[in-house]
Amino acid sequence: MNDESNDDSDKITCACCGHEMKLEKELQKSNLYRCSSCGISDTRLNS
């Protein structure tokens, strides 16, 4: 079995510094992510 495909979909890379972004808040139609390195935030629409 290959469970890594599910894990990869949850990982978002910071466009600023390249570190992994962590899920900060789940909103109704999107999720807010924040970089653990530089602190920049990004919002992604839920699919």
mmCIF file as Biopython writes it, N, C-alpha, C and O atoms, coordinates in Angstrom:
data_model
#
loop_
_atom_site.group_PDB
_atom_site.id
_atom_site.type_symbol
_atom_site.label_atom_id
_atom_site.label_alt_id
_atom_site.label_comp_id
_atom_site.label_asym_id
_atom_site.label_entity_id
_atom_site.label_seq_id
_atom_site.pdbx_PDB_ins_code
_atom_site.Cartn_x
_atom_site.Cartn_y
_atom_site.Cartn_z
_atom_site.occupancy
_atom_site.B_iso_or_equiv
_atom_site.auth_seq_id
_atom_site.auth_asym_id
_atom_site.pdbx_PDB_model_num
ATOM 1   N N  . MET A ? 1  ? 0.832   -1.201 0.000  1.0 0.0 1  A 1 
ATOM 2   C CA . MET A ? 1  ? 0.000   0.000  0.000  1.0 0.0 1  A 1 
ATOM 3   C C  . MET A ? 1  ? 0.869   1.254  0.000  1.0 0.0 1  A 1 
ATOM 4   O O  . MET A ? 1  ? 1.978   1.264  0.533  1.0 0.0 1  A 1 
ATOM 5   N N  . ASN A ? 2  ? 0.341   2.295  -0.604 1.0 0.0 2  A 1 
ATOM 6   C CA . ASN A ? 2  ? 1.085   3.552  -0.651 1.0 0.0 2  A 1 
ATOM 7   C C  . ASN A ? 2  ? 0.233   4.634  -0.009 1.0 0.0 2  A 1 
ATOM 8   O O  . ASN A ? 2  ? -0.639  5.210  -0.660 1.0 0.0 2  A 1 
ATOM 9   N N  . ASP A ? 3  ? 0.483   4.912  1.262  1.0 0.0 3  A 1 
ATOM 10  C CA . ASP A ? 3  ? -0.276  5.928  1.983  1.0 0.0 3  A 1 
ATOM 11  C C  . ASP A ? 3  ? 0.318   7.321  1.810  1.0 0.0 3  A 1 
ATOM 12  O O  . ASP A ? 3  ? -0.277  8.306  2.247  1.0 0.0 3  A 1 
ATOM 13  N N  . GLU A ? 4  ? 1.484   7.409  1.178  1.0 0.0 4  A 1 
ATOM 14  C CA . GLU A ? 4  ? 2.156   8.691  1.044  1.0 0.0 4  A 1 
ATOM 15  C C  . GLU A ? 4  ? 1.375   9.671  0.174  1.0 0.0 4  A 1 
ATOM 16  O O  . GLU A ? 4  ? 1.484   10.882 0.371  1.0 0.0 4  A 1 
ATOM 17  N N  . SER A ? 5  ? 0.589   9.175  -0.785 1.0 0.0 5  A 1 
ATOM 18  C CA . SER A ? 5  ? -0.153  10.066 -1.664 1.0 0.0 5  A 1 
ATOM 19  C C  . SER A ? 5  ? -1.145  10.908 -0.870 1.0 0.0 5  A 1 
ATOM 20  O O  . SER A ? 5  ? -1.375  12.071 -1.205 1.0 0.0 5  A 1 
ATOM 21  N N  . ASN A ? 6  ? -1.739  10.333 0.182  1.0 0.0 6  A 1 
ATOM 22  C CA . ASN A ? 6  ? -2.650  11.092 1.023  1.0 0.0 6  A 1 
ATOM 23  C C  . ASN A ? 6  ? -1.898  12.133 1.847  1.0 0.0 6  A 1 
ATOM 24  O O  . ASN A ? 6  ? -2.395  13.243 2.034  1.0 0.0 6  A 1 
ATOM 25  N N  . ASP A ? 7  ? -0.732  11.801 2.331  1.0 0.0 7  A 1 
ATOM 26  C CA . ASP A ? 7  ? 0.056   12.737 3.125  1.0 0.0 7  A 1 
ATOM 27  C C  . ASP A ? 7  ? 0.543   13.908 2.273  1.0 0.0 7  A 1 
ATOM 28  O O  . ASP A ? 7  ? 0.559   15.048 2.738  1.0 0.0 7  A 1 
ATOM 29  N N  . ASP A ? 8  ? 0.934   13.638 1.049  1.0 0.0 8  A 1 
ATOM 30  C CA . ASP A ? 8  ? 1.467   14.688 0.186  1.0 0.0 8  A 1 
ATOM 31  C C  . ASP A ? 8  ? 0.418   15.747 -0.132 1.0 0.0 8  A 1 
ATOM 32  O O  . ASP A ? 8  ? 0.756   16.919 -0.297 1.0 0.0 8  A 1 
ATOM 33  N N  . SER A ? 9  ? -0.846  15.354 -0.219 1.0 0.0 9  A 1 
ATOM 34  C CA . SER A ? 9  ? -1.887  16.305 -0.562 1.0 0.0 9  A 1 
ATOM 35  C C  . SER A ? 9  ? -2.103  17.307 0.568  1.0 0.0 9  A 1 
ATOM 36  O O  . SER A ? 9  ? -2.616  18.400 0.328  1.0 0.0 9  A 1 
ATOM 37  N N  . ASP A ? 10 ? -1.724  16.955 1.789  1.0 0.0 10 A 1 
ATOM 38  C CA . ASP A ? 10 ? -1.900  17.845 2.927  1.0 0.0 10 A 1 
ATOM 39  C C  . ASP A ? 10 ? -0.713  18.788 3.119  1.0 0.0 10 A 1 
ATOM 40  O O  . ASP A ? 10 ? -0.805  19.760 3.870  1.0 0.0 10 A 1 
ATOM 41  N N  . LYS A ? 11 ? 0.385   18.507 2.451  1.0 0.0 11 A 1 
ATOM 42  C CA . LYS A ? 11 ? 1.572   19.337 2.627  1.0 0.0 11 A 1 
ATOM 43  C C  . LYS A ? 11 ? 1.606   20.448 1.581  1.0 0.0 11 A 1 
ATOM 44  O O  . LYS A ? 11 ? 1.546   20.192 0.379  1.0 0.0 11 A 1 
ATOM 45  N N  . ILE A ? 12 ? 1.701   21.674 2.059  1.0 0.0 12 A 1 
ATOM 46  C CA . ILE A ? 12 ? 1.791   22.822 1.168  1.0 0.0 12 A 1 
ATOM 47  C C  . ILE A ? 12 ? 3.124   23.497 1.438  1.0 0.0 12 A 1 
ATOM 48  O O  . ILE A ? 12 ? 3.474   23.767 2.587  1.0 0.0 12 A 1 
ATOM 49  N N  . THR A ? 13 ? 3.860   23.764 0.379  1.0 0.0 13 A 1 
ATOM 50  C CA . THR A ? 13 ? 5.169   24.379 0.505  1.0 0.0 13 A 1 
ATOM 51  C C  . THR A ? 13 ? 5.047   25.894 0.416  1.0 0.0 13 A 1 
ATOM 52  O O  . THR A ? 13 ? 4.328   26.419 -0.433 1.0 0.0 13 A 1 
ATOM 53  N N  . CYS A ? 14 ? 5.743   26.580 1.285  1.0 0.0 14 A 1 
ATOM 54  C CA . CYS A ? 14 ? 5.733   28.037 1.316  1.0 0.0 14 A 1 
ATOM 55  C C  . CYS A ? 14 ? 6.348   28.595 0.032  1.0 0.0 14 A 1 
ATOM 56  O O  . CYS A ? 14 ? 7.446   28.204 -0.362 1.0 0.0 14 A 1 
ATOM 57  N N  . ALA A ? 15 ? 5.629   29.510 -0.611 1.0 0.0 15 A 1 
ATOM 58  C CA . ALA A ? 15 ? 6.131   30.116 -1.841 1.0 0.0 15 A 1 
ATOM 59  C C  . ALA A ? 15 ? 7.284   31.084 -1.559 1.0 0.0 15 A 1 
ATOM 60  O O  . ALA A ? 15 ? 8.058   31.412 -2.458 1.0 0.0 15 A 1 
ATOM 61  N N  . CYS A ? 16 ? 7.394   31.535 -0.320 1.0 0.0 16 A 1 
ATOM 62  C CA . CYS A ? 16 ? 8.421   32.505 0.052  1.0 0.0 16 A 1 
ATOM 63  C C  . CYS A ? 16 ? 9.756   31.832 0.372  1.0 0.0 16 A 1 
ATOM 64  O O  . CYS A ? 16 ? 10.793  32.209 -0.174 1.0 0.0 16 A 1 
ATOM 65  N N  . CYS A ? 17 ? 9.726   30.824 1.268  1.0 0.0 17 A 1 
ATOM 66  C CA . CYS A ? 17 ? 10.988  30.237 1.729  1.0 0.0 17 A 1 
ATOM 67  C C  . CYS A ? 17 ? 11.118  28.743 1.450  1.0 0.0 17 A 1 
ATOM 68  O O  . CYS A ? 17 ? 12.197  28.173 1.614  1.0 0.0 17 A 1 
ATOM 69  N N  . GLY A ? 18 ? 10.018  28.099 1.025  1.0 0.0 18 A 1 
ATOM 70  C CA . GLY A ? 18 ? 10.095  26.693 0.662  1.0 0.0 18 A 1 
ATOM 71  C C  . GLY A ? 18 ? 9.849   25.708 1.790  1.0 0.0 18 A 1 
ATOM 72  O O  . GLY A ? 18 ? 9.864   24.499 1.559  1.0 0.0 18 A 1 
ATOM 73  N N  . HIS A ? 19 ? 9.622   26.195 3.008  1.0 0.0 19 A 1 
ATOM 74  C CA . HIS A ? 19 ? 9.331   25.295 4.120  1.0 0.0 19 A 1 
ATOM 75  C C  . HIS A ? 19 ? 7.886   24.828 4.056  1.0 0.0 19 A 1 
ATOM 76  O O  . HIS A ? 19 ? 7.062   25.399 3.341  1.0 0.0 19 A 1 
ATOM 77  N N  . GLU A ? 20 ? 7.594   23.783 4.816  1.0 0.0 20 A 1 
ATOM 78  C CA . GLU A ? 20 ? 6.233   23.241 4.849  1.0 0.0 20 A 1 
ATOM 79  C C  . GLU A ? 20 ? 5.308   24.184 5.610  1.0 0.0 20 A 1 
ATOM 80  O O  . GLU A ? 20 ? 5.671   24.713 6.660  1.0 0.0 20 A 1 
ATOM 81  N N  . MET A ? 21 ? 4.104   24.387 5.064  1.0 0.0 21 A 1 
ATOM 82  C CA . MET A ? 21 ? 3.122   25.227 5.729  1.0 0.0 21 A 1 
ATOM 83  C C  . MET A ? 21 ? 2.178   24.350 6.528  1.0 0.0 21 A 1 
ATOM 84  O O  . MET A ? 21 ? 1.798   23.267 6.082  1.0 0.0 21 A 1 
ATOM 85  N N  . LYS A ? 22 ? 1.801   24.815 7.705  1.0 0.0 22 A 1 
ATOM 86  C CA . LYS A ? 22 ? 0.925   24.063 8.610  1.0 0.0 22 A 1 
ATOM 87  C C  . LYS A ? 22 ? -0.486  24.636 8.536  1.0 0.0 22 A 1 
ATOM 88  O O  . LYS A ? 22 ? -0.672  25.841 8.370  1.0 0.0 22 A 1 
ATOM 89  N N  . LEU A ? 23 ? -1.482  23.749 8.663  1.0 0.0 23 A 1 
ATOM 90  C CA . LEU A ? 23 ? -2.871  24.174 8.695  1.0 0.0 23 A 1 
ATOM 91  C C  . LEU A ? 23 ? -3.114  24.962 9.980  1.0 0.0 23 A 1 
ATOM 92  O O  . LEU A ? 23 ? -2.892  24.454 11.079 1.0 0.0 23 A 1 
ATOM 93  N N  . GLU A ? 24 ? -3.572  26.205 9.834  1.0 0.0 24 A 1 
ATOM 94  C CA . GLU A ? 24 ? -3.816  27.046 11.001 1.0 0.0 24 A 1 
ATOM 95  C C  . GLU A ? 24 ? -5.297  27.112 11.354 1.0 0.0 24 A 1 
ATOM 96  O O  . GLU A ? 24 ? -5.662  27.053 12.528 1.0 0.0 24 A 1 
ATOM 97  N N  . LYS A ? 25 ? -6.146  27.233 10.343 1.0 0.0 25 A 1 
ATOM 98  C CA . LYS A ? 25 ? -7.583  27.341 10.621 1.0 0.0 25 A 1 
ATOM 99  C C  . LYS A ? 25 ? -8.367  26.775 9.456  1.0 0.0 25 A 1 
ATOM 100 O O  . LYS A ? 25 ? -8.054  27.045 8.296  1.0 0.0 25 A 1 
ATOM 101 N N  . GLU A ? 26 ? -9.392  25.987 9.765  1.0 0.0 26 A 1 
ATOM 102 C CA . GLU A ? 26 ? -10.287 25.470 8.739  1.0 0.0 26 A 1 
ATOM 103 C C  . GLU A ? 26 ? -11.492 26.391 8.650  1.0 0.0 26 A 1 
ATOM 104 O O  . GLU A ? 26 ? -12.233 26.546 9.620  1.0 0.0 26 A 1 
ATOM 105 N N  . LEU A ? 27 ? -11.689 26.997 7.498  1.0 0.0 27 A 1 
ATOM 106 C CA . LEU A ? 27 ? -12.811 27.889 7.267  1.0 0.0 27 A 1 
ATOM 107 C C  . LEU A ? 27 ? -13.896 27.140 6.504  1.0 0.0 27 A 1 
ATOM 108 O O  . LEU A ? 27 ? -13.718 25.972 6.159  1.0 0.0 27 A 1 
ATOM 109 N N  . GLN A ? 28 ? -15.002 27.794 6.242  1.0 0.0 28 A 1 
ATOM 110 C CA . GLN A ? 28 ? -16.139 27.114 5.614  1.0 0.0 28 A 1 
ATOM 111 C C  . GLN A ? 28 ? -15.803 26.600 4.219  1.0 0.0 28 A 1 
ATOM 112 O O  . GLN A ? 28 ? -16.114 25.456 3.890  1.0 0.0 28 A 1 
ATOM 113 N N  . LYS A ? 29 ? -15.173 27.431 3.399  1.0 0.0 29 A 1 
ATOM 114 C CA . LYS A ? 29 ? -14.880 27.031 2.019  1.0 0.0 29 A 1 
ATOM 115 C C  . LYS A ? 29 ? -13.381 26.987 1.712  1.0 0.0 29 A 1 
ATOM 116 O O  . LYS A ? 29 ? -12.991 26.686 0.584  1.0 0.0 29 A 1 
ATOM 117 N N  . SER A ? 30 ? -12.555 27.281 2.689  1.0 0.0 30 A 1 
ATOM 118 C CA . SER A ? 30 ? -11.120 27.295 2.462  1.0 0.0 30 A 1 
ATOM 119 C C  . SER A ? 30 ? -10.375 26.968 3.753  1.0 0.0 30 A 1 
ATOM 120 O O  . SER A ? 30 ? -10.966 26.913 4.832  1.0 0.0 30 A 1 
ATOM 121 N N  . ASN A ? 31 ? -9.072  26.753 3.621  1.0 0.0 31 A 1 
ATOM 122 C CA . ASN A ? 31 ? -8.222  26.491 4.771  1.0 0.0 31 A 1 
ATOM 123 C C  . ASN A ? 31 ? -7.110  27.527 4.822  1.0 0.0 31 A 1 
ATOM 124 O O  . ASN A ? 31 ? -6.551  27.899 3.790  1.0 0.0 31 A 1 
ATOM 125 N N  . LEU A ? 32 ? -6.791  27.992 6.025  1.0 0.0 32 A 1 
ATOM 126 C CA . LEU A ? 32 ? -5.721  28.962 6.217  1.0 0.0 32 A 1 
ATOM 127 C C  . LEU A ? 32 ? -4.467  28.229 6.674  1.0 0.0 32 A 1 
ATOM 128 O O  . LEU A ? 32 ? -4.488  27.505 7.670  1.0 0.0 32 A 1 
ATOM 129 N N  . TYR A ? 33 ? -3.381  28.422 5.942  1.0 0.0 33 A 1 
ATOM 130 C CA . TYR A ? 33 ? -2.106  27.791 6.272  1.0 0.0 33 A 1 
ATOM 131 C C  . TYR A ? 33 ? -1.096  28.857 6.657  1.0 0.0 33 A 1 
ATOM 132 O O  . TYR A ? 33 ? -1.147  29.972 6.139  1.0 0.0 33 A 1 
ATOM 133 N N  . ARG A ? 34 ? -0.171  28.526 7.566  1.0 0.0 34 A 1 
ATOM 134 C CA . ARG A ? 34 ? 0.885   29.448 7.960  1.0 0.0 34 A 1 
ATOM 135 C C  . ARG A ? 34 ? 2.225   28.724 7.914  1.0 0.0 34 A 1 
ATOM 136 O O  . ARG A ? 34 ? 2.341   27.577 8.345  1.0 0.0 34 A 1 
ATOM 137 N N  . CYS A ? 35 ? 3.223   29.402 7.391  1.0 0.0 35 A 1 
ATOM 138 C CA . CYS A ? 35 ? 4.569   28.831 7.304  1.0 0.0 35 A 1 
ATOM 139 C C  . CYS A ? 35 ? 5.207   28.800 8.687  1.0 0.0 35 A 1 
ATOM 140 O O  . CYS A ? 35 ? 5.187   29.796 9.410  1.0 0.0 35 A 1 
ATOM 141 N N  . SER A ? 36 ? 5.772   27.658 9.048  1.0 0.0 36 A 1 
ATOM 142 C CA . SER A ? 36 ? 6.405   27.520 10.354 1.0 0.0 36 A 1 
ATOM 143 C C  . SER A ? 36 ? 7.781   28.187 10.380 1.0 0.0 36 A 1 
ATOM 144 O O  . SER A ? 36 ? 8.371   28.337 11.450 1.0 0.0 36 A 1 
ATOM 145 N N  . SER A ? 37 ? 8.293   28.587 9.223  1.0 0.0 37 A 1 
ATOM 146 C CA . SER A ? 37 ? 9.610   29.204 9.167  1.0 0.0 37 A 1 
ATOM 147 C C  . SER A ? 37 ? 9.539   30.730 9.117  1.0 0.0 37 A 1 
ATOM 148 O O  . SER A ? 37 ? 10.067  31.414 9.994  1.0 0.0 37 A 1 
ATOM 149 N N  . CYS A ? 38 ? 8.878   31.261 8.075  1.0 0.0 38 A 1 
ATOM 150 C CA . CYS A ? 38 ? 8.879   32.721 7.917  1.0 0.0 38 A 1 
ATOM 151 C C  . CYS A ? 38 ? 7.584   33.383 8.373  1.0 0.0 38 A 1 
ATOM 152 O O  . CYS A ? 38 ? 7.529   34.606 8.499  1.0 0.0 38 A 1 
ATOM 153 N N  . GLY A ? 39 ? 6.529   32.583 8.625  1.0 0.0 39 A 1 
ATOM 154 C CA . GLY A ? 39 ? 5.301   33.127 9.194  1.0 0.0 39 A 1 
ATOM 155 C C  . GLY A ? 39 ? 4.302   33.652 8.198  1.0 0.0 39 A 1 
ATOM 156 O O  . GLY A ? 39 ? 3.254   34.160 8.597  1.0 0.0 39 A 1 
ATOM 157 N N  . ILE A ? 40 ? 4.591   33.549 6.897  1.0 0.0 40 A 1 
ATOM 158 C CA . ILE A ? 40 ? 3.640   34.023 5.899  1.0 0.0 40 A 1 
ATOM 159 C C  . ILE A ? 40 ? 2.426   33.108 5.866  1.0 0.0 40 A 1 
ATOM 160 O O  . ILE A ? 40 ? 2.552   31.911 6.124  1.0 0.0 40 A 1 
ATOM 161 N N  . SER A ? 41 ? 1.255   33.646 5.554  1.0 0.0 41 A 1 
ATOM 162 C CA . SER A ? 41 ? 0.040   32.824 5.520  1.0 0.0 41 A 1 
ATOM 163 C C  . SER A ? 41 ? -0.497  32.725 4.110  1.0 0.0 41 A 1 
ATOM 164 O O  . SER A ? 41 ? -0.237  33.583 3.267  1.0 0.0 41 A 1 
ATOM 165 N N  . ASP A ? 42 ? -1.259  31.653 3.865  1.0 0.0 42 A 1 
ATOM 166 C CA . ASP A ? 42 ? -1.825  31.405 2.552  1.0 0.0 42 A 1 
ATOM 167 C C  . ASP A ? 42 ? -3.175  30.728 2.738  1.0 0.0 42 A 1 
ATOM 168 O O  . ASP A ? 42 ? -3.348  29.911 3.643  1.0 0.0 42 A 1 
ATOM 169 N N  . THR A ? 43 ? -4.118  31.067 1.890  1.0 0.0 43 A 1 
ATOM 170 C CA . THR A ? 43 ? -5.444  30.458 1.958  1.0 0.0 43 A 1 
ATOM 171 C C  . THR A ? 43 ? -5.659  29.614 0.718  1.0 0.0 43 A 1 
ATOM 172 O O  . THR A ? 43 ? -5.406  30.057 -0.403 1.0 0.0 43 A 1 
ATOM 173 N N  . ARG A ? 44 ? -6.128  28.393 0.928  1.0 0.0 44 A 1 
ATOM 174 C CA . ARG A ? 44 ? -6.399  27.480 -0.186 1.0 0.0 44 A 1 
ATOM 175 C C  . ARG A ? 44 ? -7.860  27.075 -0.138 1.0 0.0 44 A 1 
ATOM 176 O O  . ARG A ? 44 ? -8.388  26.726 0.917  1.0 0.0 44 A 1 
ATOM 177 N N  . LEU A ? 45 ? -8.506  27.125 -1.295 1.0 0.0 45 A 1 
ATOM 178 C CA . LEU A ? 45 ? -9.905  26.695 -1.376 1.0 0.0 45 A 1 
ATOM 179 C C  . LEU A ? 45 ? -9.989  25.189 -1.155 1.0 0.0 45 A 1 
ATOM 180 O O  . LEU A ? 45 ? -9.112  24.445 -1.595 1.0 0.0 45 A 1 
ATOM 181 N N  . ASN A ? 46 ? -11.037 24.742 -0.479 1.0 0.0 46 A 1 
ATOM 182 C CA . ASN A ? 46 ? -11.264 23.313 -0.307 1.0 0.0 46 A 1 
ATOM 183 C C  . ASN A ? 46 ? -11.739 22.722 -1.637 1.0 0.0 46 A 1 
ATOM 184 O O  . ASN A ? 46 ? -12.514 23.343 -2.365 1.0 0.0 46 A 1 
ATOM 185 N N  . SER A ? 47 ? -11.270 21.537 -1.933 1.0 0.0 47 A 1 
ATOM 186 C CA . SER A ? 47 ? -11.670 20.902 -3.187 1.0 0.0 47 A 1 
ATOM 187 C C  . SER A ? 47 ? -12.876 20.021 -2.981 1.0 0.0 47 A 1 
ATOM 188 O O  . SER A ? 47 ? -13.358 19.401 -3.930 1.0 0.0 47 A 1 
#
